[in-house]
Amino acid sequence: MIALLEELMQEDTAGDPTSDKKWSRKDTRSISQEMTARGVPLCPNTAGQLLKHCQYSLRVNRKSIAETQHPDRNRQFELIADFRKRFEDASRPIVSLDTKKKELIGNFKNAGQTWKKEPEQVNQHDFRSQASALVSPYGLYEPVGNRGTIVIGTSADTPEFAVDCLDRWIAEFGWTTYPRMQEILLLCDSGGSNGYRPRLWKYSLYQTIARAHGLTVTVCHYPPASKWNPVEHRLFSFISLEWAGHPLRSLEAMMSYIESTTTKTGLKVKALLSQRQGSARSHVQNDSLIEPLRTAGMELHNSPQLRMTKCQIIYAQPLRRAKPQVVSGMFAASSGSSEGGR
């Protein structure tokens, strides 16, 4: 029976070259019909058991081919790892940034299960008009200290909002944790409010963080279609597990779930509420961005080849330094500009 099954599967079998796992395009019903036609009556369930015995397994499509794969993609990860190690060795702050999925506040279903005698009754439909608020939880995670901060905002997810959240973190936690802070490393995704494209993100970083706090800001963007940003799998995932199955009926309840999030490795999370109301239409023109930076003595380096890699490193030296500088581009570290005039 096994020999006949293997004969039938010979032309429809694929496998993993690093293990004994195999899979087929045929389903158990077609295998059952073909086996029966060969004189071996076999039901679909028994066909499935025989497939498992022969080391076959159920498989789904795997998204592994990136259409925008760049030849320097691995180099990009190496540069980011090098920056992280240098900042960690020097005890300088490293903060991973990103915006979590928007959440409706109200009596709405929240995916997940909880142990209860009776299920909670929620609305049948998740209509935005029935929500008391639509919030954008902005996360800031410190990989070295395993600490997280979530700023809950009711405004649009804009670069201004992202920089405002970072400013809140520096004012409330940054200077307390790093009293001698002079530099900060930001780890971001390549898109969104803190992506490599928005001019307002760069301009606001310079005005609100570099100038106001007198800090040198370094921004590293991970390649597109990657989930390597630490805030996603070391903070957001555990928050989602914490409130899974619990309706977020109020902002207070949401903040309570966030601050009760913990892990075996000692994750601690703080929640802040932002009343800032930003506009999704805010933008900065080229002239209004570049001229103030040039007036301040800053240098801008742009390269189409570097922009194509969707990676950016920004050094924004405060005005008290002799030669403030902004460097944009993936290979800033290797070109000698990564020291920022220090």
N, C-alpha and C positions, 0 to 999 in steps of 0.2 A: 504493500500500500504506500509506504514511504517512497519507494523507488518510482512508483507511478506518479506520485505527487510531484516529485522533483523533476520528472520528465515533462510534466505539464507546465511547470513554472520556469523551465529553463530559459525561454525567450522573453519572459516578462519579469525578470528579477534584477534588482539593483542592490548594491551593498556598500557598506562603509569600509574603506580600505584600512582603517586603523582598528577595527573591531570585527566581531563575528555577526553583527547585526545585518539583516537583509530585509528588503521590502519589495512588494510587487504591485503592479497596476491592476491585477485581478482582484475581485471581491470573492467572499466565501460562497455566494450563490452560484457564480459562474464556475467556480472550482467544483462545487457539488454536482452541477449538471454535467460537466465534462467527465468527472470520475464515474458517474452513473452510466454515461454513454459508453465508457470503457468496460463496463461490467462490474464495477465496484460501487454498490449503493452507499452513498455518504450524505449525511445531512449537513447544512451550512455550519452549525455549531461544532460538529466534529471536525469539519474542515479547518475552522479557526484554531482548534486545539492542536491539530497536526501542524499547522503553520508555526505556532509558538514552539512546538517541539523541534522544528527545523530552524529555529532561531530567527524566524520572521517577526517583524514588529510593525505596528501601525505608525505611519509617518504623516506629517503635514508639510505643506510648502514652507521652505525656509528662505527668508529674504537675506541673501548673502552677497548678491552681486550689485555693487554700487555703480550707477551709470556715470557719476561724476567722480570716480576714483582718480585721485591725483597721484602722480609718481612720488611726490614728496609728502604724502600723507603720513607715513611712518616717521619721517623726519620731524614732522610737526609734533607728534606725540613725544618724541625724544627731547625736543626743545622745551616743551611744557614740563616734562619730568625734571629736566635740568634746572629750570627756574624754581620749581617746587623744592627741590633738594637744597638749592642755595639759600632760599628764604627760610627753610626749616632749620638748616644748620646755623643760620644767623639769628634764630629766634624772632624772625619778623612775621607779622600776621599774614596768613593765607586765608582767603575767604572765597568760597564757591557760591555763585549767584545763579538764580533762575526763578522763573515764575511758575508756580504750581497751577494745575488745572482750575479754571474758574468754578466757583461753587455757588449754587442757589441757596439762600438762607430762607428757610420756611419749612412747612410740613411736607417735605418731599422725600421720596425713597432714596436711600443711600445704599449702594451695592455692598453686599456682604451679609454675614449671618452672625447672630448673637444667641446666647443661651437664655431663653425666656419661656415662661409658661404660656404666654399669649403673644402673638405678633403685634407689633406697633402698627396702628392704622395711619396711613399716609394718603396724600392726594393721588388720584388715579393718573393725573397728567402733570408733567413738570413745566407748567406755563410760567414764563418769565414775569408776566403781569401779576401773578399771585405771590411772587417772592418779595420779601421785605427788603432784600438787597442782593446784588450780584457782586461777589467779592473776588479779588485777585490776591491770593496768598503769595507773597514774595518771600522766598527763602534765602537765608544767608547762613552758610555752614562753614565751620572751622574744622578742617580735616585733622589738624594736629591735636587740638583740644577736645575733639568730638563734642562740640557744642553747636547748637542750632538756634536760629532766630527766625520767626515768621512774622512779617509785617502784613497785617490784614488791611487791605485798602479797598475802598468802594469806588475808586476812580478808574479811568481807563488805564490799561497796562502800557504806559508810555515810557520813553527814556527818562523824562523828568521824574516820574514816579519811581523808577528803578534807582536813580541817583539819590532821591529823597530817602528811600529805604536804607541805602548805604550810609547816608549822612546820619540817620537816626541810630544806626548800629554803632557808628564811630562815637557819637556823642554819649550814648548810654552804656555801651559795653567796651568799645574799642580802647578808649583812653584808660579805662579802669584795668583792663586785662593787659594792655601794652602801654604803660605810662611813658616809655621812651620811644614810642613809635615814630619813625621817620619815613618808612616805606611800607607799602601794602601791595600784595599780589592778589589780583582778582581773576578767578577762573570762570569763564562764561561759555555758553553755547554760541554757535555762529549766527543764530537768528534771534528774533524777538526784540524786546525793548532794549536789551543790552547786547545786541548783536554787533557784528563788525561793520554793518552798513550805516546805521543811523548817525547822522552828524550831530544831532542833539545829544546823544549819549556821550560823544567825545567832548563836546563843548561843555556840557553840564558837569562832567567829571573834572574838567580843568577849573571851572569857575567855583563849583560847590565843594569839591574835595581837595584838589591840589592847592588852590589859592587860599581857601577859607581855613583849612586845617594845616597848611604848610607841609603836605605830604608828597612824596614821590609815588605815583600810581603806575603800576605795571598791570596790563590787561592781557591775558592769554585766552584766545578763543579756540575751543575744540573744533575738530573738523565736522562738517555736516553729516547727518545720519549716524551720529555716534551717541552712545549713552554712557560716556566716560566721565561726565561731570559729576563729581562726588555728591553734590547736593541731591541729585535725583535718586540714587540708590542707597544713600546713607542717611537721608533725612525724609524726603517726600514719601518713600515707600513705607516707612514705619508709621508716619502720620496717617496715611491711608488705611493701614491695618488697624490703627487705634480707633478710628471713628467708623470703621466698616460696619454696616448694619444699623448705625445710629443716625437718625435724621438730624440735620443741622438746623434746628428751629430758631436759633438766635446767635448773634455774634458772641455772646458770653459763653454759650455752650461750645461753639467752635474753638474759642480760645482755651477753654477748659480741656478739651480733648487734645489740643496741641501741646499744652504744658504738661499733660499727664503722660505724654509719649516718652518711652524709655526703652533701652535695649540691655542685653546682657553685658555689653561692652561699656555701659555707663553713659549713654547718650542723654544729654540734658537740653531741653528746648524751652525757649521763652517766646511769648506771643505779645505783639504790640499792635495797637489799633491806630491806623493812619486816617486822619480826617481830610487829607489833601485831596482836592478835586482837580485833576488834570484833564486836559483836552487831548483827544486822540488826533486832533488836527495840528498840534504844535509841531513846528519844524524849523530848521535853520538853513538858510541859503548859504551857498559856498562863500560868498564875500563876507557875510556876517560871522561866519565861523573862522575863516582863515585870517582876516585882517587883525582882529584882536590878538590872536596868537602871534602873528608876526610883529605887532606893536610891542608885545611883551618880550620880544627877542627869541621866539621859539622857532624851531625849524621843522618843516613838514616834509616827509619823504614818502612819495607815492610811486608804486610800480605796478603796472598791470599784471605782471607775472605773480607778484606777491598777493595782490588782491584776489587773484584767481584761486589761491590756496585757501581763501576764507579764514585766514589767521591774521592776527594783528597784535602788535605789542605797542603799548603807548607808555612813553615816559613823559610825565608832566611834572617838570621841576617847578617848585614854588618860586615866586618872584624874588624871594630873599637870596636865592642862589645867584651865582655870577652869570650863568648861561643856561636859563631854563630851556628845555628841549622836549619835543614830542617826536617820537619815532614810530611810524606805522609800517608794518610789514613783517612777514614771517621770519626773514633772515636777519633781523636787526641784531640778534644776539651774536651771530657769527660774523657780522660785518664790523664789529667793534663798537657799535652804537649802543649796545645793551648796557654799558656802564653809565650811560646818561650823563656823562661829563663829570662823574664822581672822581 
